[in-house]
């Protein structure tokens, strides 16, 4: 029996994970400042990514190679946006000047550069992805409302290109000694947080535990509760 080729993109790796174990946790999010905890299976995360990818491609006309400026904290929505960018072949860039991007994805606290990109999308950090509680400035798109209109399944026009993320993640797996099935702790000051929250768990068939505001709670308790390997 001929085996399917290994995925070359984060989106492809996510689809493989959804086929293999859709209900197993892929990402668990904590905010130790508020007590919020949210767990997403591979299927749940894929649905959220599909809706955002549909918004990017079908509503905002984002094309392969276009740059999406990211101004989001360590949050499960950040993983959604990385996956959506991978699905449409766009570049997920947290460092670029929004004026050089086609879309700016930002939370409410970082709306100052709104309008510098062609489109600005405000991503709500409310629990369960609920819409922003307060009205947004004119011209700013409410991600929660806009993405809701798009399907739960995204079908790319072509296979997303290899952006090197899985290769970088594989190196990180080796450097940090991450083992198959590991639950990986991700904190805001880790320079490799973006790789750790999505690409690394997909490679090792494990999961990520994202912790925002770790200084405001008991991080060791999270480690114990979530059975995070101390690597």
MARVEX-536573 format. One record per residue (C-alpha): residue number from 0; residue in one letter; chain; x, y, z negated. Coordinates in nm, 3 decimals. Each point is the difference from the previous one (the first is absolute). Example, Ala and Ser with C-alpha at 12.3 -4.5 7.8 and 13.67 -1.06 7.14 Angstrom:
<pts>
<pt pos="0" code="A" unit="A" xx="1.230" yy="-0.450" zz="-0.780"/>
<pt pos="1" code="S" unit="A" xx="0.137" yy="0.344" zz="0.066"/>
</pts>
This chain:
<pts>
<pt pos="0" code="X" unit="A" xx="0.000" yy="0.000" zz="0.000"/>
<pt pos="1" code="X" unit="A" xx="0.141" yy="0.339" zz="0.100"/>
<pt pos="2" code="X" unit="A" xx="0.036" yy="0.245" zz="-0.286"/>
<pt pos="3" code="X" unit="A" xx="-0.112" yy="0.360" zz="0.039"/>
<pt pos="4" code="X" unit="A" xx="0.288" yy="0.250" zz="0.014"/>
<pt pos="5" code="X" unit="A" xx="0.082" yy="0.176" zz="-0.326"/>
<pt pos="6" code="X" unit="A" xx="-0.167" yy="0.342" zz="-0.035"/>
<pt pos="7" code="X" unit="A" xx="0.221" yy="0.293" zz="0.099"/>
<pt pos="8" code="X" unit="A" xx="-0.200" yy="0.278" zz="-0.165"/>
<pt pos="9" code="X" unit="A" xx="-0.158" yy="0.069" zz="-0.337"/>
<pt pos="10" code="X" unit="A" xx="-0.343" yy="-0.014" zz="0.161"/>
<pt pos="11" code="X" unit="A" xx="0.076" yy="-0.336" zz="0.159"/>
<pt pos="12" code="X" unit="A" xx="0.130" yy="-0.135" zz="-0.332"/>
<pt pos="13" code="X" unit="A" xx="-0.318" yy="0.118" zz="-0.172"/>
<pt pos="14" code="X" unit="A" xx="-0.217" yy="-0.180" zz="0.256"/>
<pt pos="15" code="X" unit="A" xx="0.199" yy="-0.317" zz="-0.060"/>
<pt pos="16" code="X" unit="A" xx="-0.053" yy="0.037" zz="-0.375"/>
<pt pos="17" code="X" unit="A" xx="-0.375" yy="0.056" zz="0.045"/>
<pt pos="18" code="X" unit="A" xx="-0.027" yy="-0.320" zz="0.204"/>
<pt pos="19" code="X" unit="A" xx="0.205" yy="-0.197" zz="-0.253"/>
<pt pos="20" code="X" unit="A" xx="-0.139" yy="0.123" zz="-0.334"/>
<pt pos="21" code="X" unit="A" xx="-0.255" yy="0.280" zz="0.036"/>
<pt pos="22" code="X" unit="A" xx="-0.130" yy="-0.004" zz="-0.358"/>
<pt pos="23" code="X" unit="A" xx="0.330" yy="-0.008" zz="-0.189"/>
<pt pos="24" code="X" unit="A" xx="0.112" yy="0.330" zz="-0.156"/>
<pt pos="25" code="X" unit="A" xx="0.238" yy="0.199" zz="0.217"/>
<pt pos="26" code="X" unit="A" xx="0.010" yy="0.333" zz="-0.182"/>
<pt pos="27" code="X" unit="A" xx="-0.091" yy="0.093" zz="-0.359"/>
<pt pos="28" code="X" unit="A" xx="-0.008" yy="0.369" zz="-0.089"/>
<pt pos="29" code="X" unit="A" xx="0.033" yy="0.157" zz="-0.344"/>
<pt pos="30" code="X" unit="A" xx="-0.017" yy="0.363" zz="-0.109"/>
<pt pos="31" code="X" unit="A" xx="0.126" yy="0.005" zz="-0.358"/>
<pt pos="32" code="X" unit="A" xx="-0.117" yy="0.360" zz="-0.044"/>
<pt pos="33" code="X" unit="A" xx="-0.364" yy="-0.090" zz="0.055"/>
<pt pos="34" code="X" unit="A" xx="-0.017" yy="-0.374" zz="-0.069"/>
<pt pos="35" code="X" unit="A" xx="-0.114" yy="-0.073" zz="0.355"/>
<pt pos="36" code="X" unit="A" xx="0.073" yy="-0.346" zz="0.138"/>
<pt pos="37" code="X" unit="A" xx="-0.097" yy="-0.119" zz="0.345"/>
<pt pos="38" code="X" unit="A" xx="0.085" yy="-0.328" zz="0.168"/>
<pt pos="39" code="X" unit="A" xx="-0.015" yy="-0.053" zz="0.375"/>
<pt pos="40" code="X" unit="A" xx="0.015" yy="-0.333" zz="0.175"/>
<pt pos="41" code="X" unit="A" xx="0.158" yy="-0.031" zz="0.343"/>
<pt pos="42" code="X" unit="A" xx="-0.348" yy="0.010" zz="0.155"/>
<pt pos="43" code="X" unit="A" xx="-0.106" yy="0.309" zz="-0.198"/>
<pt pos="44" code="X" unit="A" xx="0.316" yy="0.189" zz="0.087"/>
<pt pos="45" code="X" unit="A" xx="-0.031" yy="-0.103" zz="0.363"/>
<pt pos="46" code="X" unit="A" xx="-0.357" yy="0.135" zz="0.014"/>
<pt pos="47" code="X" unit="A" xx="0.112" yy="0.336" zz="-0.141"/>
<pt pos="48" code="X" unit="A" xx="0.292" yy="0.011" zz="0.242"/>
<pt pos="49" code="X" unit="A" xx="-0.227" yy="-0.085" zz="0.294"/>
<pt pos="50" code="X" unit="A" xx="-0.235" yy="0.288" zz="-0.077"/>
<pt pos="51" code="X" unit="A" xx="0.288" yy="0.246" zz="-0.031"/>
<pt pos="52" code="X" unit="A" xx="0.164" yy="-0.131" zz="0.317"/>
<pt pos="53" code="X" unit="A" xx="-0.332" yy="0.051" zz="0.180"/>
<pt pos="54" code="X" unit="A" xx="-0.013" yy="0.356" zz="-0.128"/>
<pt pos="55" code="X" unit="A" xx="0.353" yy="0.067" zz="0.120"/>
<pt pos="56" code="X" unit="A" xx="-0.036" yy="-0.148" zz="0.346"/>
<pt pos="57" code="X" unit="A" xx="-0.364" yy="0.044" zz="0.094"/>
<pt pos="58" code="X" unit="A" xx="-0.081" yy="0.329" zz="-0.169"/>
<pt pos="59" code="X" unit="A" xx="0.331" yy="0.184" zz="-0.038"/>
<pt pos="60" code="X" unit="A" xx="0.155" yy="-0.127" zz="0.326"/>
<pt pos="61" code="X" unit="A" xx="0.322" yy="-0.118" zz="-0.163"/>
<pt pos="62" code="X" unit="A" xx="0.216" yy="-0.183" zz="0.252"/>
<pt pos="63" code="X" unit="A" xx="0.291" yy="-0.245" zz="-0.042"/>
<pt pos="64" code="X" unit="A" xx="0.310" yy="0.196" zz="-0.098"/>
<pt pos="65" code="X" unit="A" xx="-0.194" yy="0.294" zz="-0.145"/>
<pt pos="66" code="X" unit="A" xx="0.112" yy="0.112" zz="-0.345"/>
<pt pos="67" code="X" unit="A" xx="-0.231" yy="0.006" zz="-0.302"/>
<pt pos="68" code="X" unit="A" xx="0.129" yy="0.217" zz="-0.286"/>
<pt pos="69" code="X" unit="A" xx="-0.073" yy="-0.160" zz="-0.336"/>
<pt pos="70" code="X" unit="A" xx="-0.042" yy="0.203" zz="-0.318"/>
<pt pos="71" code="X" unit="A" xx="-0.144" yy="-0.264" zz="-0.231"/>
<pt pos="72" code="X" unit="A" xx="0.124" yy="-0.122" zz="-0.340"/>
<pt pos="73" code="X" unit="A" xx="0.064" yy="-0.364" zz="-0.084"/>
<pt pos="74" code="X" unit="A" xx="-0.356" yy="-0.128" zz="0.038"/>
<pt pos="75" code="X" unit="A" xx="-0.180" yy="-0.281" zz="0.177"/>
<pt pos="76" code="X" unit="A" xx="-0.121" yy="0.255" zz="0.257"/>
<pt pos="77" code="X" unit="A" xx="0.363" yy="0.059" zz="0.098"/>
<pt pos="78" code="X" unit="A" xx="0.026" yy="-0.370" zz="0.090"/>
<pt pos="79" code="X" unit="A" xx="-0.322" yy="0.035" zz="0.203"/>
<pt pos="80" code="X" unit="A" xx="0.150" yy="0.283" zz="0.202"/>
<pt pos="81" code="X" unit="A" xx="0.324" yy="-0.184" zz="0.063"/>
<pt pos="82" code="X" unit="A" xx="-0.193" yy="-0.302" zz="0.124"/>
<pt pos="83" code="X" unit="A" xx="-0.223" yy="0.218" zz="0.218"/>
<pt pos="84" code="X" unit="A" xx="0.299" yy="0.175" zz="0.155"/>
<pt pos="85" code="X" unit="A" xx="0.153" yy="-0.341" zz="0.072"/>
<pt pos="86" code="X" unit="A" xx="-0.325" yy="-0.119" zz="0.161"/>
<pt pos="87" code="X" unit="A" xx="-0.011" yy="0.288" zz="0.249"/>
<pt pos="88" code="X" unit="A" xx="0.377" yy="0.015" zz="0.052"/>
<pt pos="89" code="X" unit="A" xx="0.033" yy="0.343" zz="-0.162"/>
<pt pos="90" code="X" unit="A" xx="0.293" yy="0.109" zz="-0.213"/>
<pt pos="91" code="X" unit="A" xx="-0.068" yy="0.016" zz="-0.377"/>
<pt pos="92" code="X" unit="A" xx="0.224" yy="0.288" zz="-0.117"/>
<pt pos="93" code="X" unit="A" xx="-0.005" yy="0.134" zz="-0.357"/>
<pt pos="94" code="X" unit="A" xx="0.284" yy="0.247" zz="0.066"/>
<pt pos="95" code="X" unit="A" xx="-0.084" yy="0.177" zz="0.325"/>
<pt pos="96" code="X" unit="A" xx="-0.126" yy="0.359" zz="0.020"/>
<pt pos="97" code="X" unit="A" xx="-0.374" yy="-0.031" zz="0.072"/>
<pt pos="98" code="X" unit="A" xx="0.044" yy="0.250" zz="0.283"/>
<pt pos="99" code="X" unit="A" xx="0.189" yy="-0.274" zz="0.185"/>
<pt pos="100" code="X" unit="A" xx="-0.274" yy="-0.260" zz="-0.053"/>
<pt pos="101" code="X" unit="A" xx="-0.334" yy="-0.057" zz="0.170"/>
<pt pos="102" code="X" unit="A" xx="-0.177" yy="-0.086" zz="-0.327"/>
<pt pos="103" code="X" unit="A" xx="0.065" yy="0.097" zz="-0.361"/>
<pt pos="104" code="X" unit="A" xx="-0.137" yy="-0.247" zz="-0.256"/>
<pt pos="105" code="X" unit="A" xx="0.000" yy="0.159" zz="-0.343"/>
<pt pos="106" code="X" unit="A" xx="-0.174" yy="-0.005" zz="-0.334"/>
<pt pos="107" code="X" unit="A" xx="-0.182" yy="0.301" zz="-0.142"/>
<pt pos="108" code="X" unit="A" xx="0.301" yy="0.111" zz="-0.206"/>
<pt pos="109" code="X" unit="A" xx="0.218" yy="0.041" zz="0.310"/>
<pt pos="110" code="X" unit="A" xx="-0.230" yy="0.186" zz="0.238"/>
<pt pos="111" code="X" unit="A" xx="0.230" yy="0.303" zz="0.034"/>
<pt pos="112" code="X" unit="A" xx="0.128" yy="-0.108" zz="0.346"/>
<pt pos="113" code="X" unit="A" xx="-0.353" yy="-0.068" zz="0.127"/>
<pt pos="114" code="X" unit="A" xx="-0.036" yy="0.119" zz="0.357"/>
<pt pos="115" code="X" unit="A" xx="0.366" yy="-0.037" zz="0.091"/>
<pt pos="116" code="X" unit="A" xx="-0.060" yy="-0.335" zz="0.170"/>
<pt pos="117" code="X" unit="A" xx="-0.259" yy="-0.037" zz="0.276"/>
<pt pos="118" code="X" unit="A" xx="-0.235" yy="-0.162" zz="-0.252"/>
<pt pos="119" code="X" unit="A" xx="0.004" yy="-0.008" zz="-0.380"/>
<pt pos="120" code="X" unit="A" xx="-0.163" yy="-0.288" zz="-0.188"/>
<pt pos="121" code="X" unit="A" xx="-0.057" yy="0.024" zz="-0.374"/>
<pt pos="122" code="X" unit="A" xx="0.026" yy="-0.343" zz="-0.163"/>
<pt pos="123" code="X" unit="A" xx="-0.202" yy="-0.035" zz="-0.319"/>
<pt pos="124" code="X" unit="A" xx="0.179" yy="-0.164" zz="-0.291"/>
<pt pos="125" code="X" unit="A" xx="-0.329" yy="-0.060" zz="-0.180"/>
<pt pos="126" code="X" unit="A" xx="-0.061" yy="-0.355" zz="-0.127"/>
<pt pos="127" code="X" unit="A" xx="-0.121" yy="-0.241" zz="0.270"/>
<pt pos="128" code="X" unit="A" xx="0.077" yy="0.256" zz="0.269"/>
<pt pos="129" code="X" unit="A" xx="-0.305" yy="0.214" zz="-0.073"/>
<pt pos="130" code="X" unit="A" xx="-0.018" yy="0.337" zz="0.182"/>
<pt pos="131" code="X" unit="A" xx="0.146" yy="0.316" zz="-0.148"/>
<pt pos="132" code="X" unit="A" xx="-0.221" yy="0.151" zz="-0.268"/>
<pt pos="133" code="X" unit="A" xx="0.056" yy="0.359" zz="0.109"/>
<pt pos="134" code="X" unit="A" xx="-0.050" yy="0.150" zz="0.348"/>
<pt pos="135" code="X" unit="A" xx="0.305" yy="0.003" zz="0.222"/>
<pt pos="136" code="X" unit="A" xx="0.134" yy="0.302" zz="0.191"/>
<pt pos="137" code="X" unit="A" xx="-0.144" yy="0.060" zz="0.344"/>
<pt pos="138" code="X" unit="A" xx="0.161" yy="-0.217" zz="0.265"/>
<pt pos="139" code="X" unit="A" xx="0.127" yy="-0.262" zz="-0.244"/>
<pt pos="140" code="X" unit="A" xx="-0.134" yy="-0.351" zz="0.062"/>
<pt pos="141" code="X" unit="A" xx="-0.125" yy="-0.203" zz="-0.296"/>
<pt pos="142" code="X" unit="A" xx="0.165" yy="-0.339" zz="0.049"/>
<pt pos="143" code="X" unit="A" xx="-0.253" yy="-0.192" zz="-0.209"/>
<pt pos="144" code="X" unit="A" xx="-0.295" yy="0.125" zz="0.204"/>
<pt pos="145" code="X" unit="A" xx="0.165" yy="-0.008" zz="0.342"/>
<pt pos="146" code="X" unit="A" xx="0.153" yy="-0.347" zz="-0.034"/>
<pt pos="147" code="X" unit="A" xx="-0.330" yy="-0.143" zz="-0.121"/>
<pt pos="148" code="X" unit="A" xx="-0.142" yy="0.028" zz="0.352"/>
<pt pos="149" code="X" unit="A" xx="0.264" yy="-0.228" zz="0.152"/>
<pt pos="150" code="X" unit="A" xx="-0.010" yy="-0.382" zz="0.019"/>
<pt pos="151" code="X" unit="A" xx="0.149" yy="-0.237" zz="-0.258"/>
<pt pos="152" code="X" unit="A" xx="0.202" yy="-0.168" zz="0.275"/>
<pt pos="153" code="X" unit="A" xx="0.258" yy="0.178" zz="0.215"/>
<pt pos="154" code="X" unit="A" xx="0.113" yy="-0.133" zz="0.336"/>
<pt pos="155" code="X" unit="A" xx="0.308" yy="0.179" zz="0.139"/>
<pt pos="156" code="X" unit="A" xx="0.010" yy="0.076" zz="0.371"/>
<pt pos="157" code="X" unit="A" xx="0.342" yy="-0.167" zz="-0.002"/>
<pt pos="158" code="X" unit="A" xx="0.214" yy="-0.182" zz="-0.257"/>
<pt pos="159" code="X" unit="A" xx="0.156" yy="0.263" zz="-0.230"/>
<pt pos="160" code="X" unit="A" xx="0.369" yy="0.049" zz="0.068"/>
<pt pos="161" code="X" unit="A" xx="0.269" yy="-0.121" zz="-0.236"/>
<pt pos="162" code="X" unit="A" xx="0.099" yy="0.306" zz="-0.207"/>
<pt pos="163" code="X" unit="A" xx="0.267" yy="-0.183" zz="-0.197"/>
<pt pos="164" code="X" unit="A" xx="-0.194" yy="0.007" zz="-0.327"/>
<pt pos="165" code="X" unit="A" xx="-0.008" yy="-0.378" zz="-0.042"/>
<pt pos="166" code="X" unit="A" xx="0.374" yy="-0.025" zz="0.067"/>
<pt pos="167" code="X" unit="A" xx="0.071" yy="0.266" zz="-0.262"/>
<pt pos="168" code="X" unit="A" xx="-0.235" yy="-0.173" zz="-0.241"/>
<pt pos="169" code="X" unit="A" xx="0.173" yy="-0.334" zz="0.056"/>
<pt pos="170" code="X" unit="A" xx="0.332" yy="0.160" zz="-0.093"/>
<pt pos="171" code="X" unit="A" xx="-0.162" yy="0.143" zz="-0.312"/>
<pt pos="172" code="X" unit="A" xx="-0.134" yy="-0.342" zz="-0.094"/>
<pt pos="173" code="X" unit="A" xx="0.354" yy="-0.138" zz="0.016"/>
<pt pos="174" code="X" unit="A" xx="0.157" yy="0.297" zz="-0.182"/>
<pt pos="175" code="X" unit="A" xx="-0.245" yy="-0.016" zz="-0.290"/>
<pt pos="176" code="X" unit="A" xx="-0.036" yy="-0.373" zz="-0.023"/>
<pt pos="177" code="X" unit="A" xx="-0.374" yy="-0.003" zz="0.066"/>
<pt pos="178" code="X" unit="A" xx="-0.127" yy="-0.358" zz="0.017"/>
<pt pos="179" code="X" unit="A" xx="-0.294" yy="-0.154" zz="0.187"/>
<pt pos="180" code="X" unit="A" xx="-0.327" yy="0.078" zz="-0.174"/>
<pt pos="181" code="X" unit="A" xx="0.147" yy="0.270" zz="-0.227"/>
<pt pos="182" code="X" unit="A" xx="-0.211" yy="0.284" zz="-0.134"/>
<pt pos="183" code="X" unit="A" xx="0.207" yy="0.314" zz="0.060"/>
<pt pos="184" code="X" unit="A" xx="-0.018" yy="0.303" zz="-0.228"/>
<pt pos="185" code="X" unit="A" xx="-0.003" yy="0.333" zz="0.187"/>
<pt pos="186" code="X" unit="A" xx="0.051" yy="0.333" zz="-0.181"/>
<pt pos="187" code="X" unit="A" xx="0.014" yy="0.354" zz="0.140"/>
<pt pos="188" code="X" unit="A" xx="0.373" yy="0.062" zz="-0.046"/>
<pt pos="189" code="X" unit="A" xx="0.103" yy="-0.309" zz="0.198"/>
<pt pos="190" code="X" unit="A" xx="0.151" yy="0.118" zz="0.332"/>
<pt pos="191" code="X" unit="A" xx="-0.129" yy="-0.318" zz="0.166"/>
<pt pos="192" code="X" unit="A" xx="-0.355" yy="0.032" zz="-0.131"/>
<pt pos="193" code="X" unit="A" xx="-0.160" yy="0.000" zz="0.345"/>
<pt pos="194" code="X" unit="A" xx="0.169" yy="-0.324" zz="0.105"/>
<pt pos="195" code="X" unit="A" xx="-0.073" yy="-0.160" zz="-0.337"/>
<pt pos="196" code="X" unit="A" xx="-0.371" yy="0.076" zz="-0.002"/>
<pt pos="197" code="X" unit="A" xx="-0.086" yy="-0.170" zz="0.328"/>
<pt pos="198" code="X" unit="A" xx="0.276" yy="-0.141" zz="0.221"/>
<pt pos="199" code="X" unit="A" xx="0.186" yy="-0.191" zz="-0.273"/>
<pt pos="200" code="X" unit="A" xx="-0.311" yy="-0.177" zz="-0.139"/>
<pt pos="201" code="X" unit="A" xx="-0.100" yy="-0.099" zz="0.353"/>
<pt pos="202" code="X" unit="A" xx="0.342" yy="-0.151" zz="0.067"/>
<pt pos="203" code="X" unit="A" xx="0.014" yy="-0.205" zz="-0.321"/>
<pt pos="204" code="X" unit="A" xx="-0.373" yy="-0.084" zz="-0.009"/>
<pt pos="205" code="X" unit="A" xx="-0.019" yy="0.176" zz="-0.334"/>
<pt pos="206" code="X" unit="A" xx="-0.167" yy="0.317" zz="-0.121"/>
<pt pos="207" code="X" unit="A" xx="0.080" yy="0.350" zz="-0.124"/>
<pt pos="208" code="X" unit="A" xx="-0.092" yy="0.172" zz="-0.325"/>
<pt pos="209" code="X" unit="A" xx="0.002" yy="0.377" zz="0.052"/>
<pt pos="210" code="X" unit="A" xx="0.024" yy="0.211" zz="-0.316"/>
<pt pos="211" code="X" unit="A" xx="-0.065" yy="0.373" zz="0.016"/>
<pt pos="212" code="X" unit="A" xx="0.096" yy="0.215" zz="-0.301"/>
<pt pos="213" code="X" unit="A" xx="0.197" yy="-0.283" zz="-0.165"/>
<pt pos="214" code="X" unit="A" xx="0.134" yy="0.243" zz="-0.262"/>
<pt pos="215" code="X" unit="A" xx="-0.351" yy="0.054" zz="-0.137"/>
<pt pos="216" code="X" unit="A" xx="-0.074" yy="-0.358" zz="-0.102"/>
<pt pos="217" code="X" unit="A" xx="0.146" yy="-0.336" zz="-0.090"/>
<pt pos="218" code="X" unit="A" xx="0.185" yy="-0.120" zz="0.308"/>
<pt pos="219" code="X" unit="A" xx="0.122" yy="-0.312" zz="-0.179"/>
<pt pos="220" code="X" unit="A" xx="-0.359" yy="-0.095" zz="-0.073"/>
<pt pos="221" code="X" unit="A" xx="-0.079" yy="0.027" zz="0.371"/>
<pt pos="222" code="X" unit="A" xx="0.296" yy="-0.225" zz="0.076"/>
<pt pos="223" code="X" unit="A" xx="-0.126" yy="-0.263" zz="-0.243"/>
<pt pos="224" code="X" unit="A" xx="-0.364" yy="0.021" zz="0.104"/>
<pt pos="225" code="X" unit="A" xx="0.076" yy="-0.018" zz="0.370"/>
<pt pos="226" code="X" unit="A" xx="0.281" yy="-0.254" zz="-0.039"/>
<pt pos="227" code="X" unit="A" xx="0.245" yy="0.215" zz="0.188"/>
<pt pos="228" code="X" unit="A" xx="0.338" yy="-0.163" zz="0.045"/>
<pt pos="229" code="X" unit="A" xx="0.276" yy="0.208" zz="-0.169"/>
<pt pos="230" code="X" unit="A" xx="0.230" yy="0.024" zz="0.302"/>
</pts>
